């Protein structure tokens, strides 16, 4: 596909409009080797929980595509609707065009006004990442039962409460309830799938939308891959589901008014290679 058919260039993949052949009108996802994370001591630390691209990992795009393929096909088998059509190469797939959950600016004539481009939903099995940074009174790695949060997606993701989603008109009450339950259902499937491989999903984020040529129903779009999941090894829960070895895993810091947390037993992107071959 030519660069002129580029629809969107993201942090982990590029999206192209297909203009010829049997898939004309569909979108082609090209998974790239770009990776998000943060810089520590002058070196990139790759972590899908962060929003800034800090480098690339050779072969990561193919890994992400293989994962996304595995989970989209699993969702279909479990009766979860998605926009996935087919995988056509190591790092490319074809999907139905979808409209992200979004809304126009309410008063574009006012300086600084902006549309809601799209939403993503995080879900969390355990308290870490930005959840712990916002709520430092919570014990790291505590079981938080797949709590779901909505975020406005952009250069910097912003948390938006479910009540605010309804009040602003971005989504109605029924759509919010449906989306939360859908995210939890997908999260449970993903969690159990990793559990079958002896791994534990800490948290993840999904995008939802409506098929461009569909009936308006909200479905899973975008991807399920190492770019949207944090997974750990060595998870040892107590009767409440809290990890009992968090003191050997979670490392927190507080400096210049800023909190950070990382997990020493988190599976790196490179370690995802042999999972779900």
C-alpha positions in Angstrom: 0.0 0.0 0.0 1.2 3.5 -0.7 1.9 6.0 2.0 -0.9 8.2 0.5 -3.5 5.7 1.9 -2.3 6.2 5.4 -5.2 6.8 7.7 -3.4 7.0 11.1 0.0 6.6 12.4 0.0 5.4 16.0 2.4 4.4 18.8 2.4 0.8 17.9 1.0 0.4 14.4 0.0 2.3 11.2 -3.4 2.1 9.6 -4.0 2.2 5.9 -7.1 2.3 3.8 -7.3 -0.5 1.3 -8.2 0.9 -2.1 -8.1 -2.2 -4.4 -8.8 -5.9 -4.4 -11.3 -8.0 -2.5 -10.8 -6.0 0.7 -11.4 -2.6 -0.8 -12.9 -0.3 1.8 -11.4 -2.2 4.7 -8.4 -1.1 6.8 -5.0 -2.7 6.9 -3.1 -2.6 10.2 0.7 -2.7 10.0 2.2 -3.5 13.4 5.5 -1.7 13.9 8.6 -2.3 16.1 8.1 1.0 18.0 7.7 0.6 21.8 6.5 2.8 24.6 8.0 3.3 28.0 10.1 5.8 29.9 13.8 6.9 30.2 15.7 5.9 33.3 19.4 6.8 33.8 19.5 7.8 30.1 18.3 4.5 28.8 14.8 3.4 27.6 12.8 1.2 29.8 10.0 -0.4 27.7 6.6 -0.6 29.4 3.2 -0.7 27.7 1.7 1.2 30.6 3.3 4.4 29.4 2.3 6.5 26.4 5.6 7.8 25.0 7.5 6.0 22.3 11.1 5.6 23.6 12.6 3.3 21.0 12.0 0.1 19.0 12.3 -3.6 19.6 13.3 -5.7 16.5 10.5 -8.1 15.6 8.0 -6.6 18.1 5.5 -5.8 15.3 5.3 -9.4 14.2 4.9 -10.5 17.9 2.1 -8.0 18.4 0.3 -9.1 15.2 0.5 -12.8 16.2 -0.9 -12.0 19.6 -3.7 -9.8 18.2 -4.6 -12.6 15.8 -4.7 -15.2 18.6 -6.9 -13.1 20.8 -9.2 -11.8 18.1 -9.9 -15.4 17.0 -10.3 -16.4 20.6 -12.9 -13.6 21.1 -14.8 -14.8 18.1 -14.9 -18.3 19.6 -16.2 -16.9 22.8 -18.9 -14.8 21.1 -17.3 -11.4 21.6 -17.8 -9.1 18.6 -14.7 -7.4 17.1 -13.7 -5.7 13.9 -11.1 -8.3 13.0 -11.3 -9.9 9.5 -8.0 -11.7 8.7 -4.2 -11.8 9.1 -2.4 -11.4 5.8 1.3 -11.4 6.8 3.6 -11.6 9.9 2.8 -8.0 10.9 -0.3 -7.1 8.9 -4.0 -7.7 9.4 -7.3 -6.6 7.8 -10.1 -5.2 9.9 -13.5 -3.6 9.4 -13.3 0.2 9.5 -14.7 1.3 12.9 -15.7 4.5 14.5 -14.1 5.0 18.0 -16.2 6.2 20.8 -15.9 10.0 20.4 -17.8 13.3 20.2 -17.3 16.7 18.6 -16.3 19.7 20.6 -19.4 21.3 22.2 -18.2 24.9 21.5 -15.5 24.9 18.8 -15.6 28.6 18.6 -14.0 28.9 22.0 -10.2 28.9 22.0 -8.8 25.7 23.5 -11.9 23.6 22.7 -11.3 20.2 21.3 -13.2 17.1 20.3 -13.1 13.8 22.1 -11.2 11.8 19.6 -11.7 8.4 21.1 -11.9 6.5 24.4 -10.0 3.6 25.7 -10.9 1.5 28.8 -8.3 0.2 31.3 -9.0 -2.7 33.5 -6.9 -3.8 36.4 -6.5 -7.1 38.2 -3.9 -5.5 40.6 -3.0 -2.1 41.9 0.1 -0.8 40.1 1.0 1.6 37.4 -0.9 4.9 37.2 -3.6 3.4 39.5 -1.1 3.2 42.4 0.4 6.5 41.5 -3.0 8.1 41.9 -3.9 6.1 44.9 -0.7 5.6 46.9 -2.7 4.6 50.0 -3.4 1.3 48.3 -1.0 -1.6 48.9 0.9 -2.4 45.6 -0.4 -5.5 43.8 -3.7 -5.6 45.8 -6.5 -7.4 44.0 -8.8 -4.7 42.6 -11.2 -7.1 40.8 -10.8 -5.8 37.2 -11.8 -2.3 38.0 -12.6 -0.4 34.8 -11.6 3.2 34.0 -12.2 5.3 30.9 -9.5 7.5 29.4 -9.5 10.0 26.6 -6.8 8.9 24.3 -4.3 11.3 22.7 -0.8 12.5 23.1 -1.4 12.3 26.9 -4.2 10.1 28.1 -6.6 11.7 30.6 -8.8 9.9 33.1 -12.5 10.6 32.8 -15.1 9.4 35.3 -18.0 7.3 34.1 -20.4 9.8 35.5 -18.7 12.6 33.5 -19.0 10.4 30.3 -22.7 10.4 30.8 -23.1 14.0 31.8 -21.1 15.3 28.9 -23.1 13.3 26.5 -20.1 11.2 25.3 -22.0 8.0 26.1 -25.4 7.3 27.7 -25.9 5.3 30.8 -26.8 2.0 29.0 -23.8 2.3 26.7 -21.5 2.9 29.7 -22.9 -0.1 31.6 -22.6 -2.3 28.5 -19.0 -1.2 27.8 -17.9 -1.8 31.4 -19.4 -5.3 31.3 -17.9 -6.0 27.9 -14.4 -4.9 29.0 -14.7 -7.1 32.1 -15.8 -10.1 30.0 -12.8 -9.6 27.6 -10.5 -9.1 30.5 -11.6 -12.4 32.1 -11.0 -14.3 28.8 -7.5 -12.7 28.5 -6.6 -13.4 32.1 -7.6 -17.1 31.9 -5.7 -17.5 28.6 -2.5 -16.2 30.2 -3.2 -18.2 33.3 -3.2 -21.4 31.2 0.5 -20.5 30.4 1.4 -19.9 34.0 1.4 -16.1 33.7 -0.7 -13.4 35.3 -2.1 -10.3 33.7 -1.6 -7.3 35.9 -3.7 -4.9 33.8 -4.6 -3.9 30.3 -6.4 -1.4 28.1 -8.9 -1.9 25.3 -10.5 0.3 22.7 -14.2 0.0 21.8 -16.1 1.4 18.9 -18.8 0.9 16.3 -18.3 -0.7 12.9 -18.6 2.0 10.2 -21.0 -0.2 8.3 -22.6 -1.9 11.2 -25.7 -1.5 13.3 -24.2 0.8 15.9 -23.4 -1.9 18.4 -20.3 -1.3 20.5 -17.5 -3.9 19.7 -13.9 -4.5 20.5 -11.6 -2.7 18.1 -7.9 -1.9 17.8 -5.8 -4.8 19.2 -5.0 -7.1 22.1 -1.2 -7.4 22.2 1.8 -6.9 24.4 1.4 -3.2 23.7 -1.8 -3.1 25.7 -1.1 -5.6 28.4 1.1 -5.9 31.4 1.9 -9.5 32.4 3.9 -10.9 35.3 5.5 -14.2 36.3 5.6 -15.4 39.9 2.2 -14.1 40.9 1.3 -15.8 44.3 -2.2 -14.7 45.5 -3.6 -15.1 49.0 -7.2 -15.9 49.7 -8.2 -12.4 48.7 -6.3 -12.4 45.5 -3.6 -10.0 46.7 -0.1 -10.9 45.6 1.9 -12.2 48.5 5.3 -11.6 46.9 4.8 -8.0 46.1 7.6 -6.9 48.4 10.0 -8.8 46.2 8.5 -7.4 43.0 7.1 -3.9 43.3 9.7 -1.1 43.5 8.4 2.4 44.3 10.0 5.8 44.5 9.0 9.3 45.6 11.2 12.1 44.4 10.4 15.8 43.6 6.8 15.2 44.3 6.5 12.4 41.8 5.7 8.8 42.5 6.9 5.9 40.4 6.3 2.2 40.5 7.7 -0.7 38.5 7.3 -4.5 38.7 10.5 -6.6 38.6 8.7 -9.7 37.5 6.8 -8.1 34.6 7.2 -10.0 31.4 9.2 -7.9 28.8 8.1 -7.6 25.2 11.0 -9.8 24.1 9.7 -12.6 26.4 6.3 -12.7 24.7 7.9 -14.3 21.6 7.1 -18.0 22.5 3.7 -17.5 24.1 0.7 -18.5 22.0 2.7 -19.6 19.0 
